Amino acid sequence: MKIQDKDGNTIEVEDLDKAIEHAEMFSNYKLSGKASSFLKKRQAYWKDMLQKLKQVKKNK
């Protein structure tokens, strides 16, 4: 299946459960107060991806 990410790119997902596990790991990563804007953007990316992956699983 294919999912469009936050940046508008198409991402192909072969194993939905593993993709959810991966996105959960990255979206729940603890950032320090001094985290760079890049890290904050990456975390927002993974939180968005996690939400989309869970929605796909719910609709299956």
N, CA, C, O and CB atoms as a CASP TS submission, in Angstrom:
PFRMAT TS
TARGET T0000
AUTHOR 0000-0000-0000
METHOD Language model
MODEL 1
PARENT N/A
ATOM      1  N   MET     1       0.842  -1.170   0.000  1.00  0.00           N
ATOM      2  CA  MET     1       0.000   0.000   0.000  1.00  0.00           C
ATOM      3  C   MET     1       0.887   1.234   0.000  1.00  0.00           C
ATOM      4  O   MET     1       2.064   1.164   0.354  1.00  0.00           O
ATOM      5  CB  MET     1      -0.958  -0.002   1.210  1.00  0.00           C
ATOM      6  N   LYS     2       0.326   2.342  -0.393  1.00  0.00           N
ATOM      7  CA  LYS     2       1.076   3.593  -0.452  1.00  0.00           C
ATOM      8  C   LYS     2       0.398   4.636   0.425  1.00  0.00           C
ATOM      9  O   LYS     2      -0.828   4.717   0.499  1.00  0.00           O
ATOM     10  CB  LYS     2       1.192   4.100  -1.909  1.00  0.00           C
ATOM     11  N   ILE     3       1.232   5.428   1.086  1.00  0.00           N
ATOM     12  CA  ILE     3       0.765   6.489   1.973  1.00  0.00           C
ATOM     13  C   ILE     3       1.520   7.758   1.600  1.00  0.00           C
ATOM     14  O   ILE     3       2.712   7.716   1.293  1.00  0.00           O
ATOM     15  CB  ILE     3       0.978   6.116   3.491  1.00  0.00           C
ATOM     16  N   GLN     4       0.823   8.872   1.629  1.00  0.00           N
ATOM     17  CA  GLN     4       1.478  10.152   1.365  1.00  0.00           C
ATOM     18  C   GLN     4       1.950  10.732   2.698  1.00  0.00           C
ATOM     19  O   GLN     4       1.166  10.881   3.636  1.00  0.00           O
ATOM     20  CB  GLN     4       0.512  11.148   0.625  1.00  0.00           C
ATOM     21  N   ASP     5       3.231  11.054   2.765  1.00  0.00           N
ATOM     22  CA  ASP     5       3.766  11.600   4.016  1.00  0.00           C
ATOM     23  C   ASP     5       3.491  13.091   4.128  1.00  0.00           C
ATOM     24  O   ASP     5       2.924  13.709   3.227  1.00  0.00           O
ATOM     25  CB  ASP     5       5.270  11.339   4.113  1.00  0.00           C
ATOM     26  N   LYS     6       3.902  13.644   5.241  1.00  0.00           N
ATOM     27  CA  LYS     6       3.667  15.054   5.560  1.00  0.00           C
ATOM     28  C   LYS     6       4.295  16.004   4.542  1.00  0.00           C
ATOM     29  O   LYS     6       3.827  17.128   4.356  1.00  0.00           O
ATOM     30  CB  LYS     6       4.206  15.365   6.938  1.00  0.00           C
ATOM     31  N   ASP     7       5.358  15.541   3.888  1.00  0.00           N
ATOM     32  CA  ASP     7       6.076  16.356   2.914  1.00  0.00           C
ATOM     33  C   ASP     7       5.539  16.184   1.495  1.00  0.00           C
ATOM     34  O   ASP     7       6.057  16.790   0.557  1.00  0.00           O
ATOM     35  CB  ASP     7       7.545  16.012   2.946  1.00  0.00           C
ATOM     36  N   GLY     8       4.494  15.355   1.333  1.00  0.00           N
ATOM     37  CA  GLY     8       3.903  15.133   0.024  1.00  0.00           C
ATOM     38  C   GLY     8       4.519  13.996  -0.763  1.00  0.00           C
ATOM     39  O   GLY     8       4.151  13.766  -1.915  1.00  0.00           O
ATOM     40  N   ASN     9       5.457  13.279  -0.152  1.00  0.00           N
ATOM     41  CA  ASN     9       6.090  12.138  -0.815  1.00  0.00           C
ATOM     42  C   ASN     9       5.244  10.886  -0.642  1.00  0.00           C
ATOM     43  O   ASN     9       4.573  10.714   0.376  1.00  0.00           O
ATOM     44  CB  ASN     9       7.505  11.905  -0.261  1.00  0.00           C
ATOM     45  N   THR    10       5.280  10.020  -1.635  1.00  0.00           N
ATOM     46  CA  THR    10       4.564   8.756  -1.553  1.00  0.00           C
ATOM     47  C   THR    10       5.495   7.713  -0.956  1.00  0.00           C
ATOM     48  O   THR    10       6.601   7.496  -1.450  1.00  0.00           O
ATOM     49  CB  THR    10       4.044   8.309  -2.949  1.00  0.00           C
ATOM     50  N   ILE    11       5.036   7.070   0.111  1.00  0.00           N
ATOM     51  CA  ILE    11       5.809   6.056   0.813  1.00  0.00           C
ATOM     52  C   ILE    11       5.105   4.715   0.625  1.00  0.00           C
ATOM     53  O   ILE    11       3.908   4.592   0.884  1.00  0.00           O
ATOM     54  CB  ILE    11       5.969   6.408   2.335  1.00  0.00           C
ATOM     55  N   GLU    12       5.850   3.722   0.176  1.00  0.00           N
ATOM     56  CA  GLU    12       5.275   2.390   0.019  1.00  0.00           C
ATOM     57  C   GLU    12       5.465   1.611   1.321  1.00  0.00           C
ATOM     58  O   GLU    12       6.573   1.523   1.850  1.00  0.00           O
ATOM     59  CB  GLU    12       5.927   1.635  -1.182  1.00  0.00           C
ATOM     60  N   VAL    13       4.380   1.056   1.819  1.00  0.00           N
ATOM     61  CA  VAL    13       4.401   0.293   3.073  1.00  0.00           C
ATOM     62  C   VAL    13       4.116  -1.165   2.736  1.00  0.00           C
ATOM     63  O   VAL    13       3.058  -1.493   2.199  1.00  0.00           O
ATOM     64  CB  VAL    13       3.352   0.852   4.111  1.00  0.00           C
ATOM     65  N   GLU    14       5.066  -2.033   3.055  1.00  0.00           N
ATOM     66  CA  GLU    14       4.905  -3.467   2.780  1.00  0.00           C
ATOM     67  C   GLU    14       4.367  -4.213   3.986  1.00  0.00           C
ATOM     68  O   GLU    14       3.613  -5.174   3.833  1.00  0.00           O
ATOM     69  CB  GLU    14       6.231  -4.078   2.351  1.00  0.00           C
ATOM     70  N   ASP    15       4.745  -3.782   5.192  1.00  0.00           N
ATOM     71  CA  ASP    15       4.315  -4.453   6.420  1.00  0.00           C
ATOM     72  C   ASP    15       3.750  -3.383   7.348  1.00  0.00           C
ATOM     73  O   ASP    15       4.499  -2.660   8.005  1.00  0.00           O
ATOM     74  CB  ASP    15       5.505  -5.240   7.104  1.00  0.00           C
ATOM     75  N   LEU    16       2.429  -3.291   7.393  1.00  0.00           N
ATOM     76  CA  LEU    16       1.761  -2.226   8.141  1.00  0.00           C
ATOM     77  C   LEU    16       2.092  -2.281   9.629  1.00  0.00           C
ATOM     78  O   LEU    16       2.363  -1.244  10.233  1.00  0.00           O
ATOM     79  CB  LEU    16       0.255  -2.315   7.945  1.00  0.00           C
ATOM     80  N   ASP    17       2.076  -3.461  10.227  1.00  0.00           N
ATOM     81  CA  ASP    17       2.363  -3.574  11.657  1.00  0.00           C
ATOM     82  C   ASP    17       3.783  -3.123  11.984  1.00  0.00           C
ATOM     83  O   ASP    17       3.999  -2.430  12.979  1.00  0.00           O
ATOM     84  CB  ASP    17       2.155  -5.010  12.124  1.00  0.00           C
ATOM     85  N   LYS    18       4.745  -3.507  11.161  1.00  0.00           N
ATOM     86  CA  LYS    18       6.136  -3.081  11.393  1.00  0.00           C
ATOM     87  C   LYS    18       6.283  -1.578  11.186  1.00  0.00           C
ATOM     88  O   LYS    18       7.033  -0.917  11.904  1.00  0.00           O
ATOM     89  CB  LYS    18       7.101  -3.840  10.454  1.00  0.00           C
ATOM     90  N   ALA    19       5.569  -1.045  10.207  1.00  0.00           N
ATOM     91  CA  ALA    19       5.630   0.402   9.957  1.00  0.00           C
ATOM     92  C   ALA    19       5.064   1.169  11.149  1.00  0.00           C
ATOM     93  O   ALA    19       5.612   2.200  11.538  1.00  0.00           O
ATOM     94  CB  ALA    19       4.854   0.769   8.667  1.00  0.00           C
ATOM     95  N   ILE    20       3.978   0.676  11.728  1.00  0.00           N
ATOM     96  CA  ILE    20       3.393   1.312  12.917  1.00  0.00           C
ATOM     97  C   ILE    20       4.376   1.237  14.080  1.00  0.00           C
ATOM     98  O   ILE    20       4.569   2.219  14.798  1.00  0.00           O
ATOM     99  CB  ILE    20       2.047   0.637  13.301  1.00  0.00           C
ATOM    100  N   GLU    21       4.988   0.089  14.265  1.00  0.00           N
ATOM    101  CA  GLU    21       5.973  -0.081  15.339  1.00  0.00           C
ATOM    102  C   GLU    21       7.129   0.900  15.169  1.00  0.00           C
ATOM    103  O   GLU    21       7.571   1.524  16.134  1.00  0.00           O
ATOM    104  CB  GLU    21       6.505  -1.529  15.363  1.00  0.00           C
ATOM    105  N   HIS    22       7.609   1.030  13.952  1.00  0.00           N
ATOM    106  CA  HIS    22       8.712   1.933  13.637  1.00  0.00           C
ATOM    107  C   HIS    22       8.307   3.385  13.908  1.00  0.00           C
ATOM    108  O   HIS    22       9.052   4.128  14.547  1.00  0.00           O
ATOM    109  CB  HIS    22       9.148   1.761  12.166  1.00  0.00           C
ATOM    110  N   ALA    23       7.147   3.782  13.431  1.00  0.00           N
ATOM    111  CA  ALA    23       6.674   5.158  13.617  1.00  0.00           C
ATOM    112  C   ALA    23       6.444   5.465  15.095  1.00  0.00           C
ATOM    113  O   ALA    23       6.717   6.579  15.542  1.00  0.00           O
ATOM    114  CB  ALA    23       5.378   5.391  12.823  1.00  0.00           C
ATOM    115  N   GLU    24       5.941   4.485  15.864  1.00  0.00           N
ATOM    116  CA  GLU    24       5.749   4.687  17.305  1.00  0.00           C
ATOM    117  C   GLU    24       7.076   4.933  17.997  1.00  0.00           C
ATOM    118  O   GLU    24       7.186   5.806  18.858  1.00  0.00           O
ATOM    119  CB  GLU    24       5.049   3.477  17.932  1.00  0.00           C
ATOM    120  N   MET    25       8.089   4.157  17.614  1.00  0.00           N
ATOM    121  CA  MET    25       9.398   4.291  18.232  1.00  0.00           C
ATOM    122  C   MET    25       9.948   5.707  18.011  1.00  0.00           C
ATOM    123  O   MET    25      10.428   6.341  18.951  1.00  0.00           O
ATOM    124  CB  MET    25      10.370   3.235  17.665  1.00  0.00           C
ATOM    125  N   PHE    26       9.877   6.194  16.783  1.00  0.00           N
ATOM    126  CA  PHE    26      10.432   7.510  16.479  1.00  0.00           C
ATOM    127  C   PHE    26       9.565   8.652  16.991  1.00  0.00           C
ATOM    128  O   PHE    26      10.092   9.685  17.404  1.00  0.00           O
ATOM    129  CB  PHE    26      10.621   7.653  14.995  1.00  0.00           C
ATOM    130  N   SER    27       8.260   8.487  16.973  1.00  0.00           N
ATOM    131  CA  SER    27       7.405   9.594  17.418  1.00  0.00           C
ATOM    132  C   SER    27       7.419   9.748  18.937  1.00  0.00           C
ATOM    133  O   SER    27       7.124  10.826  19.453  1.00  0.00           O
ATOM    134  CB  SER    27       5.973   9.380  16.936  1.00  0.00           C
ATOM    135  N   ASN    28       7.755   8.686  19.648  1.00  0.00           N
ATOM    136  CA  ASN    28       7.796   8.742  21.107  1.00  0.00           C
ATOM    137  C   ASN    28       9.188   9.020  21.668  1.00  0.00           C
ATOM    138  O   ASN    28       9.382   9.047  22.884  1.00  0.00           O
ATOM    139  CB  ASN    28       7.284   7.454  21.673  1.00  0.00           C
ATOM    140  N   TYR    29      10.148   9.225  20.781  1.00  0.00           N
ATOM    141  CA  TYR    29      11.508   9.512  21.214  1.00  0.00           C
ATOM    142  C   TYR    29      11.533  10.808  22.004  1.00  0.00           C
ATOM    143  O   TYR    29      11.002  11.823  21.554  1.00  0.00           O
ATOM    144  CB  TYR    29      12.462   9.595  20.010  1.00  0.00           C
ATOM    145  N   LYS    30      12.142  10.779  23.170  1.00  0.00           N
ATOM    146  CA  LYS    30      12.190  11.966  24.046  1.00  0.00           C
ATOM    147  C   LYS    30      13.236  12.956  23.547  1.00  0.00           C
ATOM    148  O   LYS    30      14.404  12.610  23.367  1.00  0.00           O
ATOM    149  CB  LYS    30      12.502  11.556  25.511  1.00  0.00           C
ATOM    150  N   LEU    31      12.803  14.176  23.329  1.00  0.00           N
ATOM    151  CA  LEU    31      13.717  15.238  22.917  1.00  0.00           C
ATOM    152  C   LEU    31      14.002  16.144  24.103  1.00  0.00           C
ATOM    153  O   LEU    31      13.124  16.405  24.926  1.00  0.00           O
ATOM    154  CB  LEU    31      13.129  16.052  21.735  1.00  0.00           C
ATOM    155  N   SER    32      15.230  16.619  24.182  1.00  0.00           N
ATOM    156  CA  SER    32      15.568  17.549  25.253  1.00  0.00           C
ATOM    157  C   SER    32      15.050  18.935  24.879  1.00  0.00           C
ATOM    158  O   SER    32      14.686  19.174  23.728  1.00  0.00           O
ATOM    159  CB  SER    32      17.108  17.579  25.509  1.00  0.00           C
ATOM    160  N   GLY    33      15.017  19.822  25.825  1.00  0.00           N
ATOM    161  CA  GLY    33      14.557  21.175  25.585  1.00  0.00           C
ATOM    162  C   GLY    33      15.413  21.912  24.562  1.00  0.00           C
ATOM    163  O   GLY    33      14.976  22.893  23.962  1.00  0.00           O
ATOM    164  N   LYS    34      16.628  21.430  24.372  1.00  0.00           N
ATOM    165  CA  LYS    34      17.555  22.073  23.445  1.00  0.00           C
ATOM    166  C   LYS    34      17.605  21.354  22.099  1.00  0.00           C
ATOM    167  O   LYS    34      18.545  21.550  21.328  1.00  0.00           O
ATOM    168  CB  LYS    34      18.948  22.126  24.053  1.00  0.00           C
ATOM    169  N   ALA    35      16.614  20.535  21.815  1.00  0.00           N
ATOM    170  CA  ALA    35      16.600  19.787  20.556  1.00  0.00           C
ATOM    171  C   ALA    35      16.560  20.755  19.373  1.00  0.00           C
ATOM    172  O   ALA    35      15.917  21.804  19.423  1.00  0.00           O
ATOM    173  CB  ALA    35      15.389  18.819  20.507  1.00  0.00           C
ATOM    174  N   SER    36      17.256  20.375  18.325  1.00  0.00           N
ATOM    175  CA  SER    36      17.307  21.232  17.136  1.00  0.00           C
ATOM    176  C   SER    36      15.950  21.261  16.431  1.00  0.00           C
ATOM    177  O   SER    36      15.103  20.393  16.640  1.00  0.00           O
ATOM    178  CB  SER    36      18.400  20.743  16.165  1.00  0.00           C
ATOM    179  N   SER    37      15.774  22.256  15.613  1.00  0.00           N
ATOM    180  CA  SER    37      14.521  22.357  14.859  1.00  0.00           C
ATOM    181  C   SER    37      14.380  21.167  13.913  1.00  0.00           C
ATOM    182  O   SER    37      13.266  20.724  13.635  1.00  0.00           O
ATOM    183  CB  SER    37      14.463  23.685  14.065  1.00  0.00           C
ATOM    184  N   PHE    38      15.505  20.649  13.418  1.00  0.00           N
ATOM    185  CA  PHE    38      15.454  19.470  12.552  1.00  0.00           C
ATOM    186  C   PHE    38      14.849  18.284  13.296  1.00  0.00           C
ATOM    187  O   PHE    38      13.979  17.595  12.764  1.00  0.00           O
ATOM    188  CB  PHE    38      16.863  19.115  12.038  1.00  0.00           C
ATOM    189  N   LEU    39      15.305  18.045  14.521  1.00  0.00           N
ATOM    190  CA  LEU    39      14.788  16.914  15.306  1.00  0.00           C
ATOM    191  C   LEU    39      13.313  17.100  15.633  1.00  0.00           C
ATOM    192  O   LEU    39      12.546  16.137  15.619  1.00  0.00           O
ATOM    193  CB  LEU    39      15.593  16.746  16.602  1.00  0.00           C
ATOM    194  N   LYS    40      12.919  18.315  15.923  1.00  0.00           N
ATOM    195  CA  LYS    40      11.510  18.588  16.209  1.00  0.00           C
ATOM    196  C   LYS    40      10.648  18.351  14.969  1.00  0.00           C
ATOM    197  O   LYS    40       9.538  17.829  15.072  1.00  0.00           O
ATOM    198  CB  LYS    40      11.334  20.033  16.711  1.00  0.00           C
ATOM    199  N   LYS    41      11.158  18.734  13.803  1.00  0.00           N
ATOM    200  CA  LYS    41      10.426  18.496  12.558  1.00  0.00           C
ATOM    201  C   LYS    41      10.331  17.005  12.262  1.00  0.00           C
ATOM    202  O   LYS    41       9.299  16.530  11.787  1.00  0.00           O
ATOM    203  CB  LYS    41      11.101  19.225  11.388  1.00  0.00           C
ATOM    204  N   ARG    42      11.396  16.267  12.539  1.00  0.00           N
ATOM    205  CA  ARG    42      11.383  14.810  12.311  1.00  0.00           C
ATOM    206  C   ARG    42      10.373  14.141  13.233  1.00  0.00           C
ATOM    207  O   ARG    42       9.664  13.222  12.823  1.00  0.00           O
ATOM    208  CB  ARG    42      12.794  14.203  12.535  1.00  0.00           C
ATOM    209  N   GLN    43      10.309  14.599  14.467  1.00  0.00           N
ATOM    210  CA  GLN    43       9.348  14.015  15.396  1.00  0.00           C
ATOM    211  C   GLN    43       7.917  14.316  14.937  1.00  0.00           C
ATOM    212  O   GLN    43       7.047  13.448  15.021  1.00  0.00           O
ATOM    213  CB  GLN    43       9.583  14.552  16.828  1.00  0.00           C
ATOM    214  N   ALA    44       7.672  15.511  14.462  1.00  0.00           N
ATOM    215  CA  ALA    44       6.347  15.859  13.938  1.00  0.00           C
ATOM    216  C   ALA    44       6.024  15.003  12.718  1.00  0.00           C
ATOM    217  O   ALA    44       4.884  14.577  12.532  1.00  0.00           O
ATOM    218  CB  ALA    44       6.279  17.363  13.572  1.00  0.00           C
ATOM    219  N   TYR    45       7.029  14.756  11.895  1.00  0.00           N
ATOM    220  CA  TYR    45       6.856  13.897  10.723  1.00  0.00           C
ATOM    221  C   TYR    45       6.392  12.507  11.153  1.00  0.00           C
ATOM    222  O   TYR    45       5.431  11.971  10.603  1.00  0.00           O
ATOM    223  CB  TYR    45       8.173  13.800   9.917  1.00  0.00           C
ATOM    224  N   TRP    46       7.075  11.930  12.133  1.00  0.00           N
ATOM    225  CA  TRP    46       6.755  10.568  12.568  1.00  0.00           C
ATOM    226  C   TRP    46       5.408  10.501  13.277  1.00  0.00           C
ATOM    227  O   TRP    46       4.698   9.503  13.154  1.00  0.00           O
ATOM    228  CB  TRP    46       7.846  10.039  13.487  1.00  0.00           C
ATOM    229  N   LYS    47       5.049  11.536  14.009  1.00  0.00           N
ATOM    230  CA  LYS    47       3.725  11.557  14.646  1.00  0.00           C
ATOM    231  C   LYS    47       2.630  11.590  13.583  1.00  0.00           C
ATOM    232  O   LYS    47       1.610  10.915  13.718  1.00  0.00           O
ATOM    233  CB  LYS    47       3.590  12.776  15.594  1.00  0.00           C
ATOM    234  N   ASP    48       2.840  12.374  12.530  1.00  0.00           N
ATOM    235  CA  ASP    48       1.885  12.431  11.432  1.00  0.00           C
ATOM    236  C   ASP    48       1.800  11.080  10.721  1.00  0.00           C
ATOM    237  O   ASP    48       0.710  10.602  10.406  1.00  0.00           O
ATOM    238  CB  ASP    48       2.278  13.534  10.437  1.00  0.00           C
ATOM    239  N   MET    49       2.956  10.475  10.476  1.00  0.00           N
ATOM    240  CA  MET    49       2.983   9.179   9.798  1.00  0.00           C
ATOM    241  C   MET    49       2.288   8.117  10.642  1.00  0.00           C
ATOM    242  O   MET    49       1.550   7.287  10.110  1.00  0.00           O
ATOM    243  CB  MET    49       4.431   8.756   9.499  1.00  0.00           C
ATOM    244  N   LEU    50       2.516   8.136  11.944  1.00  0.00           N
ATOM    245  CA  LEU    50       1.879   7.173  12.837  1.00  0.00           C
ATOM    246  C   LEU    50       0.362   7.300  12.772  1.00  0.00           C
ATOM    247  O   LEU    50      -0.347   6.297  12.697  1.00  0.00           O
ATOM    248  CB  LEU    50       2.367   7.371  14.279  1.00  0.00           C
ATOM    249  N   GLN    51      -0.127   8.514  12.802  1.00  0.00           N
ATOM    250  CA  GLN    51      -1.568   8.751  12.720  1.00  0.00           C
ATOM    251  C   GLN    51      -2.128   8.191  11.410  1.00  0.00           C
ATOM    252  O   GLN    51      -3.182   7.555  11.412  1.00  0.00           O
ATOM    253  CB  GLN    51      -1.876  10.263  12.835  1.00  0.00           C
ATOM    254  N   LYS    52      -1.446   8.418  10.315  1.00  0.00           N
ATOM    255  CA  LYS    52      -1.904   7.923   9.014  1.00  0.00           C
ATOM    256  C   LYS    52      -1.879   6.406   8.946  1.00  0.00           C
ATOM    257  O   LYS    52      -2.806   5.791   8.418  1.00  0.00           O
ATOM    258  CB  LYS    52      -1.048   8.499   7.900  1.00  0.00           C
ATOM    259  N   LEU    53      -0.824   5.797   9.476  1.00  0.00           N
ATOM    260  CA  LEU    53      -0.717   4.340   9.465  1.00  0.00           C
ATOM    261  C   LEU    53      -1.820   3.699  10.319  1.00  0.00           C
ATOM    262  O   LEU    53      -2.424   2.702   9.923  1.00  0.00           O
ATOM    263  CB  LEU    53       0.669   3.905   9.972  1.00  0.00           C
ATOM    264  N   LYS    54      -2.066   4.275  11.473  1.00  0.00           N
ATOM    265  CA  LYS    54      -3.137   3.737  12.339  1.00  0.00           C
ATOM    266  C   LYS    54      -4.504   3.882  11.681  1.00  0.00           C
ATOM    267  O   LYS    54      -5.364   3.016  11.842  1.00  0.00           O
ATOM    268  CB  LYS    54      -3.140   4.454  13.706  1.00  0.00           C
ATOM    269  N   GLN    55      -4.709   4.957  10.950  1.00  0.00           N
ATOM    270  CA  GLN    55      -5.987   5.155  10.245  1.00  0.00           C
ATOM    271  C   GLN    55      -6.157   4.093   9.156  1.00  0.00           C
ATOM    272  O   GLN    55      -7.251   3.560   8.968  1.00  0.00           O
ATOM    273  CB  GLN    55      -6.058   6.583   9.623  1.00  0.00           C
ATOM    274  N   VAL    56      -5.084   3.793   8.450  1.00  0.00           N
ATOM    275  CA  VAL    56      -5.140   2.745   7.422  1.00  0.00           C
ATOM    276  C   VAL    56      -5.497   1.410   8.052  1.00  0.00           C
ATOM    277  O   VAL    56      -6.343   0.679   7.537  1.00  0.00           O
ATOM    278  CB  VAL    56      -3.794   2.637   6.671  1.00  0.00           C
ATOM    279  N   LYS    57      -4.848   1.091   9.172  1.00  0.00           N
ATOM    280  CA  LYS    57      -5.118  -0.178   9.850  1.00  0.00           C
ATOM    281  C   LYS    57      -6.567  -0.239  10.335  1.00  0.00           C
ATOM    282  O   LYS    57      -7.219  -1.278  10.234  1.00  0.00           O
ATOM    283  CB  LYS    57      -4.153  -0.370  11.036  1.00  0.00           C
ATOM    284  N   LYS    58      -7.057   0.866  10.856  1.00  0.00           N
ATOM    285  CA  LYS    58      -8.453   0.926  11.354  1.00  0.00           C
ATOM    286  C   LYS    58      -9.442   0.695  10.218  1.00  0.00           C
ATOM    287  O   LYS    58     -10.479   0.062  10.415  1.00  0.00           O
ATOM    288  CB  LYS    58      -8.739   2.295  12.028  1.00  0.00           C
ATOM    289  N   ASN    59      -9.127   1.202   9.041  1.00  0.00           N
ATOM    290  CA  ASN    59     -10.038   1.092   7.892  1.00  0.00           C
ATOM    291  C   ASN    59      -9.918  -0.227   7.153  1.00  0.00           C
ATOM    292  O   ASN    59     -10.703  -0.494   6.243  1.00  0.00           O
ATOM    293  CB  ASN    59      -9.785   2.215   6.930  1.00  0.00           C
ATOM    294  N   LYS    60      -8.956  -1.057   7.523  1.00  0.00           N
ATOM    295  CA  LYS    60      -8.761  -2.349   6.843  1.00  0.00           C
ATOM    296  C   LYS    60      -9.864  -3.311   7.163  1.00  0.00           C
ATOM    297  O   LYS    60      -9.857  -4.442   6.678  1.00  0.00           O
ATOM    298  CB  LYS    60      -7.431  -2.964   7.224  1.00  0.00           C
TER
END
